[in-house]
Amino acid sequence: MDMIVSPHPLAGSVAAMPSKSMAHRLLTLSALCSGITDLNCADFSADIVATLRCLQALGAPAMRTKDGLRMVPVTRGGVRKGALLDVGESGSTLRFLLPVACALGRGATFVGQGRLAKRPLSPLAEQLEEHGVTLVDLGSFPLEVTGQLKPGTFFLPGSISSQFVSGLLMAAPLMDGDTTVVVREPVESRSYIGLTIDALASFGVTVIEQRAIVNDSPCRIYRVGASEQLVSPGACVVEGDWSNAAFWLAAGSFDHTPLCVTGLNLQSNQGDRAIMAALSLMGARVGRSAGIAAVSRETPHAHNLDVSGIPDLVPPLAAVAATAPGTTRLSNAARLRLKESDRLQSVSQAITNMGGKACIEGDDLLIEGVDHLSGGVVDACNDHRIAMMAAVCAAYATEPTTICGAQCVSKSYSGFFDDFRALGGIAYPHKE
């Protein structure tokens, strides 16, 4: 579906989507714990549906409720042997459930779509194989896993994906022994490991974290004792999503009328909570109060930002930088090449197609602010965050913008264009 967006400022208030990051974790743990869990989650993106589908395939029944889901856990005896797990295009689903399925020890076959098979699974895969698991056809789908994951010490670099660490920590209570995950620093997106630790704590599992020198390298060490067991809290609430809220907050920086996002945890471990500090550094006025984040225009200007720990914020920050006076450098963005699209390329191309100035320099994205964007035609590249970035830019362009393949927003935010219109945006499907 192609979407045409006509210029019109966004303003008002919108409720935050449930956090995709936290929903993945709470869903997974509720399927593995000791009792039934009611999960308060008002909306389900395609990625969350993928995790739910896989947990059901493993043998965990789920029932819709007025507030979300009631999850019935799978026990070891009830795990389906050789389950087919369709992860769609969700990297989180694959990286979380791969070690979980291995710890359950009944074998499974993973299938998926898009670029997911080419996104990195090493060195997680090698560590799983060193602890009793066999993986067949790594780097493609179907990916078959057999064997029983054994507890012990797992060694991972911190520069590839924090999701490797999170997956092992969620699998740890399923293994019969102490589990230690040693992560070589620097640990990118470490706040998301904090989200996993928070989620495990809500299910009664304590993760001990410390720093140490291992083999002459500084490391973060995470330990889960053999006695730790997952216990249902009975009910849990999925907090608001900062990653998707970031697009609305970025839009707020274009206009003197504040744009507010409600239902956010202002002390969240979500790394993308950093959007507020980043927008402030770029000259926006930001405000916080009782679960509400608000942004409005003040004195926009360019700023250099290290995005190694917040790669998903690059698209909304790029939208702001496109018309901020000066040249913004978003540095250490190599991981963007491994997203749903090569986001260094797709962000740069989208801004250029709309009349802006952007280029790639090594692992950095450079954006020279122009007076205004003209609109144009943007290929979303099957990447939800490119489509959302283009829509925000288009609201403040001088002419309409066509976003090709805009339906990809459903990966993380199925109601994005509904909320866009509720905030005053003008968007409608292109008709041939």
C-alpha positions in Angstrom: 0.0 0.0 0.0 1.3 3.4 -1.0 0.3 6.3 1.3 0.1 10.0 0.3 0.8 12.4 3.0 -0.1 16.1 2.6 1.6 18.9 4.6 -0.2 19.7 7.8 1.3 20.2 11.3 0.8 17.6 14.0 -0.3 18.7 17.5 -2.3 17.4 20.5 -1.9 14.2 22.6 -1.6 10.6 21.8 -1.4 7.5 24.0 1.8 5.5 23.7 1.7 2.1 22.1 2.5 -0.8 24.5 6.3 -1.4 24.4 7.2 -4.0 21.8 10.4 -4.7 23.7 8.7 -5.4 27.0 5.8 -7.3 25.5 8.2 -9.8 23.9 9.8 -10.4 27.3 6.7 -10.6 29.4 4.9 -12.9 26.8 7.9 -15.2 26.7 8.2 -15.5 30.5 4.4 -15.9 31.0 4.6 -18.9 28.7 7.4 -20.5 30.8 6.4 -19.7 34.4 4.5 -21.7 37.0 1.0 -20.3 36.6 -1.5 -18.4 34.5 -0.6 -14.8 33.8 -3.0 -12.0 32.6 -1.0 -9.6 30.4 -2.4 -6.1 30.0 -1.4 -5.1 26.5 -3.8 -2.9 24.5 -2.3 -3.5 21.0 -0.4 -6.2 19.2 2.0 -5.4 16.4 3.1 -8.0 13.8 6.3 -8.7 15.8 4.4 -9.4 19.0 1.9 -11.6 17.1 5.0 -13.5 15.9 6.2 -14.2 19.4 2.7 -15.2 20.5 2.3 -17.5 17.5 5.6 -19.2 18.4 4.8 -19.7 22.0 1.5 -21.2 21.1 3.3 -23.5 18.7 5.5 -24.6 21.6 2.4 -25.6 23.5 1.4 -22.5 25.6 -2.3 -21.7 25.1 -3.4 -18.0 25.0 -6.8 -16.4 25.3 -7.7 -12.9 24.4 -9.2 -10.8 27.2 -10.6 -7.3 27.2 -7.2 -5.9 28.4 -4.9 -8.2 26.4 -4.1 -11.9 26.9 -4.3 -14.7 29.4 -1.3 -16.9 29.0 -1.3 -20.5 30.2 2.2 -21.8 30.6 3.8 -24.7 28.9 5.5 -27.3 31.1 8.4 -29.4 30.0 6.2 -32.4 29.6 3.8 -30.4 27.5 6.3 -28.8 25.1 5.5 -30.0 21.6 8.3 -31.9 20.1 9.8 -30.5 16.9 7.5 -27.4 16.9 7.5 -25.2 13.8 8.2 -21.6 14.9 7.3 -18.9 12.4 9.1 -15.8 13.6 8.0 -13.6 10.6 10.4 -10.7 10.4 10.9 -10.3 14.1 14.6 -10.4 15.1 13.6 -10.3 18.8 11.4 -13.3 18.5 14.2 -15.3 16.9 16.9 -14.3 19.2 14.8 -14.7 22.4 13.2 -18.0 21.5 16.2 -19.7 20.0 17.9 -20.3 23.4 14.5 -20.8 25.0 13.6 -23.6 22.6 17.1 -25.1 23.1 16.6 -25.0 26.9 13.2 -26.8 26.6 15.1 -29.6 24.7 12.3 -30.9 22.5 13.7 -29.6 19.2 12.2 -27.0 16.9 12.4 -25.6 13.4 12.5 -21.8 12.9 11.2 -20.2 9.7 11.1 -16.5 8.9 10.8 -13.8 6.2 12.6 -10.8 4.7 16.2 -10.1 5.6 16.0 -11.9 9.0 17.9 -15.0 8.0 20.9 -12.8 7.1 20.9 -10.8 10.3 23.6 -12.0 12.7 23.1 -15.0 15.0 26.8 -15.5 15.6 28.3 -15.9 18.2 25.1 -16.9 20.0 24.8 -19.9 17.7 28.3 -21.0 18.5 27.7 -20.7 22.2 24.5 -22.8 22.0 26.4 -25.5 20.1 29.2 -25.5 22.7 26.5 -26.2 25.3 24.9 -29.3 23.8 22.7 -28.0 20.9 22.9 -28.7 17.1 21.9 -26.1 14.6 21.3 -27.1 11.0 21.4 -24.5 8.1 22.5 -21.5 10.2 22.1 -18.3 8.0 19.0 -19.5 6.2 15.5 -20.8 6.8 14.4 -23.3 7.8 16.8 -23.4 10.8 16.5 -26.6 12.7 17.7 -27.0 16.4 18.0 -30.3 18.3 19.5 -31.3 21.6 19.3 -30.0 25.2 20.9 -26.8 26.2 23.2 -27.3 29.2 23.9 -24.7 31.9 27.4 -23.2 32.3 29.3 -20.1 31.2 28.4 -18.4 27.9 30.8 -15.9 26.4 29.5 -13.1 24.1 30.8 -9.8 22.7 28.7 -6.8 23.6 29.0 -5.1 20.2 26.6 -7.2 18.1 23.2 -7.6 19.9 22.0 -7.3 23.5 19.2 -9.6 22.4 21.7 -12.5 22.6 22.2 -11.8 26.3 18.5 -11.4 26.9 17.6 -14.7 25.2 20.1 -16.6 27.3 18.9 -14.9 30.6 15.3 -15.9 29.8 16.4 -19.4 29.1 18.5 -19.7 32.3 15.7 -20.6 34.7 14.8 -23.6 32.4 18.3 -25.1 32.8 19.3 -27.4 35.6 22.3 -25.5 36.9 23.9 -22.1 37.4 24.1 -20.0 34.3 26.7 -17.2 33.7 26.7 -14.9 30.7 30.0 -13.1 30.3 29.7 -10.1 27.9 32.8 -8.3 26.7 32.5 -4.5 26.9 31.5 -2.1 25.5 27.9 -3.5 25.7 25.7 -1.7 23.2 22.0 -1.2 24.0 22.8 -2.4 27.6 19.6 -0.7 28.8 17.7 -3.5 27.0 19.4 -6.1 29.1 18.1 -4.1 32.0 14.6 -4.5 30.6 15.1 -8.2 30.6 16.4 -8.2 34.2 13.3 -6.1 35.2 11.0 -8.6 33.4 12.7 -11.6 35.1 12.4 -9.9 38.5 8.6 -9.5 38.0 8.5 -13.3 37.5 10.6 -14.0 40.7 14.0 -14.5 39.1 17.0 -12.5 40.3 19.9 -11.8 38.0 23.2 -10.8 39.6 25.1 -8.3 37.6 28.7 -7.3 38.1 31.8 -6.1 36.3 35.1 -8.0 36.1 38.2 -8.5 34.0 38.0 -11.8 32.1 40.9 -12.9 29.9 42.4 -9.3 30.2 39.2 -7.7 28.9 36.6 -5.7 30.9 33.3 -7.6 31.0 29.8 -7.5 32.3 28.8 -10.7 34.0 25.2 -11.8 34.5 24.4 -14.8 36.8 21.2 -16.8 37.3 21.4 -19.4 40.1 20.2 -23.0 39.6 17.5 -22.4 42.3 15.8 -19.6 40.4 12.4 -20.5 39.1 9.9 -18.5 37.1 6.8 -17.7 39.2 3.7 -16.0 37.7 3.0 -12.6 39.2 -0.7 -13.2 38.3 -0.9 -10.1 36.2 1.4 -7.6 34.6 1.2 -4.5 32.5 3.2 -3.7 29.4 4.5 -0.2 29.7 4.4 2.4 26.9 6.8 2.2 24.0 9.5 4.9 23.8 10.8 3.8 20.4 7.5 4.5 18.6 6.7 7.5 20.8 10.0 9.0 19.6 8.4 9.8 16.2 5.6 11.9 17.7 8.1 13.6 20.1 10.3 14.4 17.1 7.3 15.9 15.3 6.6 18.1 18.3 10.0 19.8 17.7 8.7 21.2 14.5 6.0 23.4 16.0 5.5 25.8 18.9 2.4 23.9 19.9 3.4 21.0 22.2 2.8 17.5 21.2 2.3 15.1 24.1 2.6 11.3 24.5 0.9 9.8 27.5 1.3 6.4 29.2 5.1 6.4 29.2 7.3 5.2 32.1 9.7 8.2 32.7 12.1 5.9 34.6 12.0 3.1 32.0 15.0 1.0 31.2 14.1 1.4 27.5 17.1 2.9 25.9 15.0 5.0 23.5 13.9 7.1 26.5 17.0 9.0 25.4 14.9 10.7 22.7 14.0 13.5 25.2 17.7 14.3 25.9 18.6 14.1 22.2 15.8 16.5 21.2 16.8 18.9 23.9 20.4 18.9 22.6 18.9 19.7 19.2 17.2 22.7 20.5 13.7 21.5 21.3 11.7 22.4 24.4 11.0 19.2 26.4 8.7 18.5 29.4 7.9 15.6 31.6 5.1 15.0 34.1 3.3 12.0 35.5 3.8 9.6 32.6 3.6 12.3 30.0 6.3 13.5 27.7 5.9 16.7 25.7 8.0 18.4 23.0 7.7 21.7 21.2 9.8 23.9 19.0 12.3 26.3 20.5 15.6 26.9 18.8 16.4 24.0 16.4 20.1 23.4 15.6 22.4 20.6 14.5 24.2 18.4 17.0 26.6 15.5 16.9 25.2 12.4 18.6 26.7 9.0 19.2 23.8 6.5 18.4 25.7 3.3 19.1 23.3 2.5 22.0 20.2 4.0 20.4 20.1 2.9 16.8 16.3 2.8 16.5 16.3 6.6 17.3 18.2 7.4 14.1 15.1 7.7 11.9 13.2 10.2 14.1 16.4 12.1 14.9 17.2 12.3 11.1 13.7 13.7 10.5 14.5 16.6 13.0 18.0 17.1 11.6 16.7 17.4 8.0 15.6 21.0 8.7 17.8 21.9 11.7 20.3 24.6 10.8 23.9 23.2 10.5 25.1 19.7 9.9 24.1 16.9 12.3 26.4 13.8 12.6 24.8 10.6 13.9 27.9 8.6 14.6 28.7 4.9 15.2 25.7 3.7 13.4 27.1 0.5 11.8 24.3 -1.6 13.3 21.8 0.2 11.1 23.0 -1.8 8.2 21.5 -5.0 9.8 18.0 -3.8 10.4 14.9 -4.4 8.3 16.7 -2.4 5.6 20.2 -1.0 5.5 19.0 2.0 7.5 22.1 4.1 6.8 21.2 3.9 3.1 17.4 4.0 3.4 17.4 7.0 5.8 19.8 8.9 3.7 17.9 8.1 0.5 14.5 9.1 2.0 15.7 12.5 3.1 17.4 13.1 -0.2 14.3 12.1 -2.1 12.3 14.7 -0.1 14.7 17.5 -1.0 17.0 17.3 2.0 20.8 16.7 2.2 22.1 13.5 3.7 25.2 11.3 3.1 27.0 8.4 4.6 30.6 8.7 5.9 31.9 5.4 7.1 29.6 4.4 9.9 28.2 7.9 10.4 25.1 9.6 8.9 25.6 13.3 8.1 22.5 15.5 7.6 22.8 19.1 6.5 19.7 21.0 7.5 17.7 22.8 4.8 15.1 25.5 5.1 12.3 23.1 4.3 11.7 19.7 2.7 9.9 19.7 -0.6 8.1 16.3 -0.4 8.5 13.6 -3.1 8.5 9.8 -3.3 10.0 7.7 -0.6 10.5 3.9 -0.8 9.9 2.6 2.8 12.1 -0.4 1.9 9.8 -2.7 3.9 11.1 -0.9 7.1 8.5 0.3 9.5 10.8 3.0 10.9 11.5 4.5 7.5 7.8 4.8 6.7 7.2 6.5 10.1 10.1 8.9 9.6 8.9 9.8 6.1 5.4 10.5 7.4 6.7 12.9 10.1 8.9 14.7 7.5 6.0 14.9 5.1 3.8 16.6 7.6 6.2 19.6 7.5 7.1 19.5 3.8 5.9 22.0 1.2 4.3 19.5 -1.1 2.7 16.0 -0.7 4.8 12.9 -0.3 4.1 9.4 -1.5 5.4 6.7 0.8 5.7 3.4 -1.1 5.0 0.2 0.9 3.7 2.2 3.9 1.8 -0.9 5.2 5.1 -2.0 6.8 4.3 0.2 9.8 2.3 -2.8 11.1 5.5 -4.5 12.1 5.6 -2.4 15.2 2.7 0.0 15.1 -0.4 -1.1 13.2 -2.4 2.0 14.2 0.4 4.5 13.2 -1.6 6.3 10.5 -4.8 6.4 12.6 -2.8 8.2 15.3 -1.2 10.4 12.7 -4.6 11.5 11.5 -5.8 12.0 15.1 -2.9 14.4 15.6 -4.0 16.4 12.6 -2.0 14.7 9.9 -3.4 14.2 6.4 -2.7 10.7 5.0 -4.7 8.6 2.6 -4.0 5.5 0.4 -2.9 6.1 -3.1 -5.4 4.9 -5.6 -4.3 3.7 -9.0 
